[in-house]
C-alpha cells in the first residue's frame, strides 16, 4: 500500500481526507499527522508541510515566499515539491551561509502589490514567477491548478503578465496561453506539456467521447479529435477489484472499436521518462497519419 506522503506527492501536494483514507487508511493518516509528514490546512483538506516550512522561514528571515513555496501556500498542485523553501529577500540584504543552505534564496526588490500578507507572492504573481523560472511542464501544472481552483482569474493573470519584467516574457506568455482549468491535476498537466511538444498532435483535456449512436463512452484525459488519439494518465485506481477492472476494460474496448488509438501512461513514466513518452506519442502520430493517407 502506498504511504500517505507518497500519495500526496503524486497528487500534487494537497488532497481531501476522503481521498487519503481511501488510498491508504485512517490510521496511516493519523500517524502522518502526528509525525509532521502531513498537515491539516482546512476542514477535510490535508497537505505536505511545504507551505508551512516556507512561511516559518519567510517570517524568520523577513523574506517573501515565491515560486513553488508560494504556489503550495495558495493550494496549487505541483509536479514536484521544492526541496527547500523558495524565498526572495531585498537586494543588499545579508543572509548567513546557514540560511542560504537551508533555503533557496533570491535577491530582488518586489513591488508591494505583488506581496500578500507581507510574506508571500499573490496567486497571480506566483503563477507568473513559476512560468518565468520553472521548466514548462512544472509551470503549466501550477497555472492549470491555479485556474481550476479559482485562486487566480484570467483577468488577474493577464494583469500580472503585463506588469511583470520583460525578461522571460516569452516563457510566461506560452504558459498562460496553454493553461487550461479543465486539467485534473499535475499528472495530466505534465502529460499535456509533453504532448504539446509533438508536431501534429493537438490535444484537449477532459474530452467527452460518444459512440456512433451517440451513447456516452467516457470522458478521457486528453484527446486529439482529428487523429482520434486518446491519452490516458492512469493513476492509482485499483483494477484488481472486479467491478473496476470490468469498467476499465469496457471503456478501453468501446474506444478501440470506435476507432480511437488509446495510449495509456503511468505516473512514473510521465514524470520521470518524458523522452520515452514523447517518442511513443510521435510514433502514434506517425501511425495515424499513415493510416489516414492509406484510407484516402
C-alpha positions as CSV (number, residue, x, y, z in Angstrom):
1,X,0.0,0.0,0.0
2,X,1.3,3.5,-0.9
3,X,2.2,5.8,2.0
4,X,0.2,9.0,2.8
5,X,3.2,11.2,1.9
6,X,3.8,9.4,-1.4
7,X,0.1,9.6,-2.3
8,X,0.2,13.4,-1.6
9,X,3.4,13.9,-3.6
10,X,1.9,12.1,-6.6
11,X,-1.4,14.1,-6.3
12,X,0.4,17.4,-6.3
13,X,0.7,18.0,-2.5
14,X,-2.9,18.5,-1.5
15,X,-5.8,16.1,-1.1
16,X,-9.1,15.5,0.8
17,X,-9.4,13.3,3.8
18,X,-11.7,11.0,1.9
19,X,-9.1,10.5,-0.9
20,X,-6.3,9.9,1.6
21,X,-8.2,7.4,3.7
22,X,-9.4,5.5,0.6
23,X,-5.9,5.3,-0.8
24,X,-4.2,4.4,2.5
25,X,-6.0,4.1,5.8
26,X,-7.3,6.3,8.6
27,X,-4.6,5.0,10.9
28,X,-1.9,5.9,8.3
29,X,-3.2,9.4,8.0
30,X,-3.3,9.9,11.8
31,X,0.3,8.7,12.0
32,X,1.4,11.0,9.3
33,X,-0.3,13.9,11.0
34,X,1.4,13.0,14.3
35,X,4.9,12.9,12.9
36,X,4.5,16.1,10.9
37,X,4.7,14.5,7.4
38,X,1.3,15.8,6.7
39,X,-0.5,18.9,7.9
40,X,-4.2,19.8,8.0
41,X,-4.8,23.0,6.0
42,X,-8.6,23.2,6.2
43,X,-11.5,21.2,7.2
44,X,-11.2,17.9,5.4
45,X,-8.1,19.1,3.5
46,X,-4.5,17.9,4.1
47,X,-1.2,18.8,2.5
48,X,2.5,18.2,2.7
49,X,4.3,20.7,5.0
50,X,5.8,22.6,2.1
51,X,3.9,25.8,2.7
52,X,4.3,25.7,6.5
53,X,8.0,25.4,6.2
54,X,8.2,28.3,3.8
55,X,6.0,30.5,6.0
56,X,8.2,29.9,9.0
57,X,11.4,30.7,7.1
58,X,9.9,33.8,5.4
59,X,8.9,35.3,8.8
60,X,12.2,34.4,10.4
61,X,14.2,36.0,7.6
62,X,11.8,38.8,6.8
63,X,11.6,37.4,3.3
64,X,8.8,36.7,0.8
65,X,7.9,33.1,-0.3
66,X,8.0,32.8,-4.1
67,X,7.8,30.1,-6.7
68,X,6.7,26.6,-5.7
69,X,6.6,27.6,-2.0
70,X,4.1,30.4,-2.7
71,X,2.2,28.0,-5.0
72,X,1.9,25.4,-2.3
73,X,0.6,28.1,0.2
74,X,-2.1,29.1,-2.3
75,X,-3.2,25.4,-2.7
76,X,-1.9,25.0,-6.2
77,X,-0.9,21.4,-7.1
78,X,2.7,20.8,-8.1
79,X,4.6,18.3,-10.2
80,X,7.4,18.3,-7.6
81,X,7.6,19.8,-4.1
82,X,10.5,22.2,-3.6
83,X,13.4,20.7,-1.6
84,X,13.9,23.9,0.3
85,X,11.7,27.0,0.9
86,X,12.0,29.3,-2.0
87,X,12.3,32.9,-0.8
88,X,13.2,36.4,-2.0
89,X,15.0,39.0,0.2
90,X,15.6,42.6,-0.7
91,X,18.7,43.4,-2.7
92,X,21.7,44.2,-0.4
93,X,20.3,42.1,2.5
94,X,23.0,39.9,4.1
95,X,21.9,36.3,4.6
96,X,24.3,34.0,6.5
97,X,25.6,30.8,5.0
98,X,23.5,28.5,7.1
99,X,20.2,30.1,5.9
100,X,21.4,30.2,2.3
101,X,22.0,26.4,2.6
102,X,18.6,25.8,4.3
103,X,16.6,28.0,1.9
104,X,16.6,28.7,-1.9
105,X,17.1,32.4,-1.7
106,X,17.0,35.1,-4.4
107,X,17.7,38.8,-4.1
108,X,15.2,41.1,-5.7
109,X,13.0,44.2,-4.9
110,X,9.4,43.2,-5.2
111,X,6.5,45.6,-5.8
112,X,4.4,45.9,-2.7
113,X,1.2,44.9,-4.6
114,X,2.8,41.6,-5.6
115,X,3.0,40.6,-2.0
116,X,0.2,39.3,0.2
117,X,0.2,39.5,4.0
118,X,3.7,40.7,4.0
119,X,5.3,37.3,3.3
120,X,4.1,35.6,0.1
121,X,3.5,36.4,-3.5
122,X,-0.1,36.9,-4.6
123,X,-1.5,34.0,-6.6
124,X,-1.3,35.8,-9.9
125,X,2.3,36.9,-9.3
126,X,3.1,33.3,-8.2
127,X,1.9,31.8,-11.5
128,X,3.9,34.4,-13.4
129,X,7.0,33.7,-11.3
130,X,6.8,30.0,-11.8
131,X,6.2,30.5,-15.5
132,X,9.3,32.6,-15.8
133,X,11.6,30.3,-13.8
134,X,10.4,26.7,-14.0
135,X,10.5,24.2,-16.8
136,X,7.4,24.4,-19.0
137,X,5.7,21.3,-17.6
138,X,6.1,22.3,-14.0
139,X,4.9,25.9,-14.7
140,X,1.9,24.6,-16.7
141,X,0.9,22.3,-13.8
142,X,0.9,25.4,-11.5
143,X,-1.1,27.6,-13.9
144,X,-3.7,24.9,-14.6
145,X,-4.2,24.3,-10.9
146,X,-4.5,28.0,-10.1
147,X,-7.2,28.5,-12.7
148,X,-9.0,25.3,-11.8
149,X,-9.1,26.1,-8.1
150,X,-10.3,29.6,-8.8
151,X,-7.4,31.2,-6.8
152,X,-6.5,33.1,-10.0
153,X,-8.8,34.7,-12.6
154,X,-7.8,35.1,-16.2
155,X,-8.1,38.9,-15.7
156,X,-5.7,38.9,-12.7
157,X,-3.3,36.7,-14.6
158,X,-3.3,38.9,-17.6
159,X,-2.7,41.9,-15.4
160,X,0.2,40.2,-13.7
161,X,1.7,39.3,-17.0
162,X,1.5,42.9,-18.2
163,X,3.2,44.2,-15.0
164,X,5.9,41.6,-14.9
165,X,9.5,42.4,-16.0
166,X,10.3,41.9,-19.7
167,X,12.9,39.1,-19.2
168,X,11.4,35.7,-19.6
169,X,8.2,37.2,-21.1
170,X,8.0,34.6,-23.9
171,X,8.1,31.8,-21.4
172,X,5.4,33.4,-19.3
173,X,3.2,34.0,-22.3
174,X,3.5,30.4,-23.5
175,X,2.4,29.1,-20.1
176,X,-0.5,31.4,-19.9
177,X,-1.6,30.7,-23.5
178,X,-1.6,26.9,-22.9
179,X,-3.1,26.9,-19.4
180,X,-6.4,25.2,-19.1
181,X,-8.6,24.9,-15.9
182,X,-10.1,21.6,-17.3
183,X,-6.9,19.7,-16.4
184,X,-7.5,17.5,-13.4
185,X,-4.0,17.6,-11.8
186,X,-0.3,17.8,-12.3
187,X,-0.1,14.3,-13.8
188,X,-2.4,15.3,-16.6
189,X,-0.8,18.7,-17.0
190,X,2.6,17.3,-17.4
191,X,1.4,14.7,-19.9
192,X,-0.2,17.6,-21.9
193,X,3.0,19.6,-21.7
194,X,4.8,16.6,-23.4
195,X,2.1,16.3,-26.0
196,X,2.4,20.0,-26.9
197,X,6.0,19.3,-28.0
198,X,4.9,16.7,-30.5
199,X,4.4,18.1,-34.1
200,X,1.0,17.3,-35.5
201,X,-0.6,16.4,-32.1
202,X,-3.3,18.7,-30.8
203,X,-4.9,17.5,-27.5
204,X,-7.7,18.9,-25.4
205,X,-8.3,17.9,-21.8
206,X,-11.3,16.1,-20.4
207,X,-12.9,15.4,-23.8
208,X,-16.2,13.7,-24.0
209,X,-16.5,10.7,-26.4
210,X,-19.7,9.1,-27.6
211,X,-20.1,6.1,-29.8
212,X,-21.6,6.1,-33.3
213,X,-25.1,6.0,-31.9
214,X,-24.5,9.0,-29.6
215,X,-24.2,6.9,-26.4
216,X,-21.7,8.2,-23.9
217,X,-18.4,6.1,-23.7
218,X,-16.4,8.3,-21.3
219,X,-14.6,11.5,-20.7
220,X,-10.9,10.9,-21.5
221,X,-7.9,12.8,-20.0
222,X,-6.6,14.1,-23.3
223,X,-7.8,13.6,-26.9
224,X,-6.7,14.7,-30.4
225,X,-10.0,14.7,-32.2
226,X,-8.6,15.0,-35.7
227,X,-6.3,11.9,-35.3
228,X,-8.6,10.1,-32.9
229,X,-5.9,9.6,-30.4
230,X,-6.7,9.3,-26.7
231,X,-4.0,9.8,-24.0
232,X,-4.8,8.4,-20.5
233,X,-3.0,9.3,-17.4
234,X,-3.5,6.1,-15.5
235,X,-3.4,6.8,-11.8
236,X,-3.9,4.7,-8.6
237,X,-7.2,3.1,-9.3
238,X,-7.0,-0.5,-8.1
239,X,-8.1,-2.5,-11.1
240,X,-7.8,-5.8,-9.2
241,X,-11.4,-5.2,-8.0
242,X,-13.7,-7.0,-10.4
243,X,-16.1,-4.1,-10.9
244,X,-13.3,-1.6,-11.6
245,X,-11.5,-4.0,-13.9
246,X,-14.8,-4.6,-15.8
247,X,-15.4,-0.8,-16.1
248,X,-11.8,-0.1,-17.3
249,X,-11.9,-2.9,-19.9
250,X,-15.3,-1.9,-21.2
251,X,-14.2,1.7,-21.6
252,X,-11.0,0.7,-23.4
253,X,-12.8,-1.7,-25.7
254,X,-15.5,0.8,-26.6
255,X,-12.9,3.4,-27.5
256,X,-10.9,0.9,-29.6
257,X,-13.9,-0.4,-31.7
258,X,-14.9,3.2,-32.3
259,X,-11.6,3.8,-33.9
260,X,-9.6,5.6,-31.2
261,X,-5.9,4.8,-30.6
262,X,-5.7,4.7,-26.8
263,X,-2.2,5.4,-25.3
264,X,-2.0,4.8,-21.5
265,X,0.8,6.1,-19.3
266,X,1.6,5.7,-15.6
267,X,2.6,8.5,-13.3
268,X,6.2,7.3,-13.1
269,X,6.5,7.2,-16.9
270,X,5.2,10.7,-17.4
271,X,7.1,12.3,-14.5
272,X,10.4,10.6,-14.9
273,X,10.6,9.3,-18.6
274,X,9.3,12.2,-20.7
275,X,11.6,11.4,-23.6
276,X,10.1,7.9,-23.9
277,X,6.6,9.2,-23.6
278,X,7.2,11.8,-26.3
279,X,8.7,9.0,-28.6
280,X,5.5,7.0,-28.1
281,X,3.3,10.0,-29.0
282,X,5.4,10.7,-32.0
283,X,5.1,7.1,-33.2
284,X,1.3,7.3,-32.5
285,X,1.0,10.4,-34.7
286,X,3.1,8.8,-37.5
287,X,0.9,5.7,-37.4
288,X,-2.3,7.7,-37.6
289,X,-1.1,9.9,-40.4
290,X,0.0,6.8,-42.4
291,X,-3.5,5.3,-41.8
292,X,-5.2,8.5,-42.9
293,X,-3.1,8.5,-46.2
294,X,-3.9,4.9,-46.9
295,X,-7.6,5.5,-46.3
296,X,-7.8,8.2,-49.0
